[in-house]
Every structure is written in structure tokens, then in C-alpha cells.
Amino acid sequence: MSDCSGEMLLELLNVDLTLHQKEILHHVNLRVCRGEILTIVGPNGAGKTTLLRVALGLLPPSSGHIELKPNLRIGYMPQRLQLDPTFPLSVRRFLALAGPKKADGFFAALEEVGASHVVDSALSNLSGGELQRVLLARALLREPDLLVLDEPVQGVDVHGQVELYQLIARIRDQRNCAVLMVSHDLHLVMAATDRVVCLNRHICCTGAPEVVTADPAYLALFGPLGAQNLAVYTHDSEHRHDCSEEHT
Amino acid sequence: MDDFLIRALLGGFGVALIAGPFGSFVVWRRLAYFGDTLAHSALLGVAVGLLLHVNLTLGIVVVCQGIAILLFFGQRQRQLASDTLLGILAHGALSLGLVSLAFMEDVRIDLMAYLFGDILAITTSDLLWIYGGGGLALAGLLLIWRTLLAITIHEDLARVEGLAVDRINWFFLGLIALSVALMMKVVGMLLVTSLLIIPAATARRFAPNPEAMAILASLIGCCAVGSGLYGSFLWDTPTGPSIVVAACLLFLSSFLLPVRLVLKNVRH
């Protein structure tokens, strides 16, 4: 099993989780190091979000344990905001609630994610892509060593997804933080990630995207659809490069 | 104006002021049924108060707190859905209250007053309870305001950001239980939730931020109390229900007003 090198931020050791007599996670070993983007992929019900919750300390594992770098700062981007529509909240206020932060802090974070134009909008008025960017800005306000993103591109159109993955990669480059994310899609995410963990209750395979997508366990899980994506991946990889140069 | 009317008005305003901010959270966090359950347990509080020979409002406050604690732990188990649990507690407590009152042979209480409130019978001691206890509840809410907003937006996010989510939730349930117990006297156990929810729902369309919504809800509640009392005086209708009818009319007429605000609740 390939592992990362560099400063260890988070490590799961032999994590098992059983809920309601049902095994959700089985012997999961996972290590996240500074500077890498690690993506967890897997079919529905594979335990991806649950694994994130365990890593965040929101759900205690049934056995095994979790090691964190001392004073690890985590920025968390939840899958969605179940905000009651009766809750009047502006983006500015939402970000201000992230912690005791000086007034210009949240504006800088919004600029970093390219969403400074929505600062005075109501949270309930944002488009899918804008909301994801605002959530990401809130995570960045924590000055995180580790960004934990639960399906960061959900509710975003394909073009917006590519942009968001580029943004995440750029944030990693500039801040030298680690990114641990869960993704539903197999296409675009492969371009923006250093290491992929293929999860189906247990870890099926792990490694660089081009290694994993050729792995028999991966192919068994996703079938020919998964194999096809390798082509998409290389194409997107080049595309991404062009785009990020335009941005800078 | 007669003394009892002034006391009624003061008591009603006090309760409306408490209801605004708490009602906003009840609406945001979808706790309406929760408030109802607390209110239903009030009769058990009356029985406990009579049994122990203590102030009846104190009895109600204590029993409501007990129910809030039961609910807090009850919601952590996963055998029963939350609304099932609330239903059991609400009607269990109500019936237990009625049955224990029936056992006290020398006690005759005015059941209607507890069910629908008896604002015209508010005493000076009731006013002290409403303003003392209400002030305490509001001060407590102010203390946890920011944290509670963060938890209301996303509980897990708040947890990851290091907030003491369980402790704050616990404290908040206690405060709600206290305010529901205090509101009993004015609108009665069956209508307490309406005074929490209707003004807050009315305020929503005009509020640009959470604080404005809470304050506006308080003011709208005061309007409902004032006009409800006046209507009840004019047409000799029961006061508690009249206040709730007034609140409903305010809610409906609020849709006639145009909303000119920075924030509009339009979903794309």
C-alpha cells in the first residue's frame, strides 16, 4: 500500500466502525501528509462521508485509533448546508461566525476563492458554485493545515467543477496545506488529486490516479465506466494546466 | 384603566418580548413540536407544585426542565424517531398531570385557565416571575447567541471549529423550557407554541439578519398581545385565543406589505 511521505498530519490506524450491527468501515488505514491532495472515491454507501466524520473526530471508531499532528488546524467544508429558509443570513455574517477574526480576514478569504462579489448576498440566494466557494472560504478562515472537503463540487455544473478543482489545487500550492476530500465523480477529480483512495467499506486500492484507475480492484468496483475515465483524466490534466496559467 | 388590565398588558408584553428571540430559534431549528411537548408537561408541573406546596409557576418551571433533560437524552438514542418520542412525552406528561390532579380530592383547578391561559388573572407575583425569569432567560440566550447561531447553521461544522456544541444545546433547551413555563400564564399550554412561532414567522420577511428577526418578532408579539387584549375586551372573547387570532391576522396582513430589503429570500 502506497503511503505519503513528508510531515504526517492525520493518520487512521486500523479503524473499524460498526453502527446498528452493520459494519461501515473495516480496517481502514489512511495517512495524510502536508502538501498532498488525497481523494476518497467509492460507490454510494461505501462509507466515504462516514470516514471523513471519523477522521474529524465527529464519530468515534468502534476500534482502531486516529492520530493527529499536535495543534492540527482543520478547515472543514460540509457536504451541504441545511439552512432553514427562514434563517436570514448574509455571506458576510456567515463568515464572521467562523471565529474571532479581524474584519478584513473574511474578505481576503472570499477573494482567494473568487467569490468576493457575493459578500452582501443572502446565503439562500447563492448559486451552487457560489455556495461551495463561500463554504470553502469559511474553511480557509481557520488557516488550516488540513482542508477536509466533503463532495466539494456537488451541485455545480461541469465547467464549474473543473474550476473548483483547479481552485483547490491552487489553494494547496499557495498555502502548502493538505487536502482530504470525498468525491462522487471519477472523471474530473482524478486530474486534481495526488493520491486516490478507493473505498468500499474497506480500502480496495490506493495510489496515484493513473495507478488506481488501472488497478483490478478499482475496475471491479466501477467497471468499464471507471476505465473510460482514464482518457478523460489525461485530457483534463492538460486542460487544467492551461487554465491555471491564464488565471495567474 | 383597571389594575387587572394594566397587569394583563404588562404580562402580555413581557411574554411577547421573551417569545421573539426564542421563537426565532424555534423556527430556525424546527423545534415547534419540542415547544409543544414542554408546554403539555405544564399540568404535571401544577400537580407537582400543589403536592409539594410550592409556587405553581416554580412547579411548572421544574417539570419543564425535567422534560427538557429527558428529551436531550432521548434524542441520543436511535430506537425511536424524534417525533415519536416527543409525542409520547407530551401526551404522557399531560395525562399524568390530569390523573394526578384528579387524585387530589380537595383541589379544584380551573382547567381552561391552564389550557388557554388566563391573562386577566395575572398577579403581581406572576409579573415578577415573567420579568425576572424572562430577563434571566434572555440574558442566558444573549450569552450563547453567537455560538448558538453557529450551531444552528451547521452542527458538525461548529463541532470541528471547536465549539462546545452539546453543552450549548443543553443550556439552550433549559432556557427554552424556562420561557415556555413563563409563557403558560398568558396563552395557556395549548397556545404557547403559537406565540413562539407566529410572530417569528411574520418577522422573517422583513428581517435582514438574525438579530433583526428576533427583535421584530418581539415587537410583532407585543402588537398581537395589545390588539388581542383590546379585541377580547371589546367583544368579550377569551383572551388567550384572541391574542393568537390577532397574531395570525398580523401574519396574514404582513403579506400585503411590500418587502424592500437588501436581502430577499429568492432561491435560484
HADDOCK unambig.tbl for C-alpha pairs under 7 A between the chains (distance, minus, plus):
assign (segid A and resid 56 and name CA) (segid B and resid 160 and name CA) 6.86 0.50 0.50
assign (segid A and resid 76 and name CA) (segid B and resid 157 and name CA) 6.60 0.50 0.50
assign (segid A and resid 76 and name CA) (segid B and resid 160 and name CA) 6.97 0.50 0.50
assign (segid A and resid 78 and name CA) (segid B and resid 157 and name CA) 6.80 0.50 0.50
assign (segid A and resid 81 and name CA) (segid B and resid 154 and name CA) 6.55 0.50 0.50
assign (segid A and resid 83 and name CA) (segid B and resid 153 and name CA) 5.93 0.50 0.50
assign (segid A and resid 84 and name CA) (segid B and resid 28 and name CA) 5.67 0.50 0.50
assign (segid A and resid 86 and name CA) (segid B and resid 28 and name CA) 6.25 0.50 0.50
assign (segid A and resid 86 and name CA) (segid B and resid 204 and name CA) 6.12 0.50 0.50
assign (segid A and resid 87 and name CA) (segid B and resid 28 and name CA) 5.79 0.50 0.50
assign (segid A and resid 87 and name CA) (segid B and resid 210 and name CA) 6.86 0.50 0.50
assign (segid A and resid 88 and name CA) (segid B and resid 207 and name CA) 6.73 0.50 0.50
assign (segid A and resid 88 and name CA) (segid B and resid 208 and name CA) 5.91 0.50 0.50
assign (segid A and resid 88 and name CA) (segid B and resid 209 and name CA) 4.95 0.50 0.50
assign (segid A and resid 88 and name CA) (segid B and resid 210 and name CA) 5.74 0.50 0.50
assign (segid A and resid 89 and name CA) (segid B and resid 209 and name CA) 5.52 0.50 0.50
assign (segid A and resid 89 and name CA) (segid B and resid 210 and name CA) 6.75 0.50 0.50
assign (segid A and resid 97 and name CA) (segid B and resid 150 and name CA) 6.21 0.50 0.50
assign (segid A and resid 121 and name CA) (segid B and resid 263 and name CA) 6.62 0.50 0.50
assign (segid A and resid 122 and name CA) (segid B and resid 263 and name CA) 5.65 0.50 0.50
assign (segid A and resid 124 and name CA) (segid B and resid 265 and name CA) 6.58 0.50 0.50
assign (segid A and resid 124 and name CA) (segid B and resid 267 and name CA) 6.34 0.50 0.50
assign (segid A and resid 125 and name CA) (segid B and resid 265 and name CA) 6.64 0.50 0.50
assign (segid A and resid 125 and name CA) (segid B and resid 266 and name CA) 5.89 0.50 0.50
assign (segid A and resid 125 and name CA) (segid B and resid 267 and name CA) 5.26 0.50 0.50
assign (segid A and resid 125 and name CA) (segid B and resid 268 and name CA) 6.39 0.50 0.50
assign (segid A and resid 127 and name CA) (segid B and resid 268 and name CA) 6.55 0.50 0.50
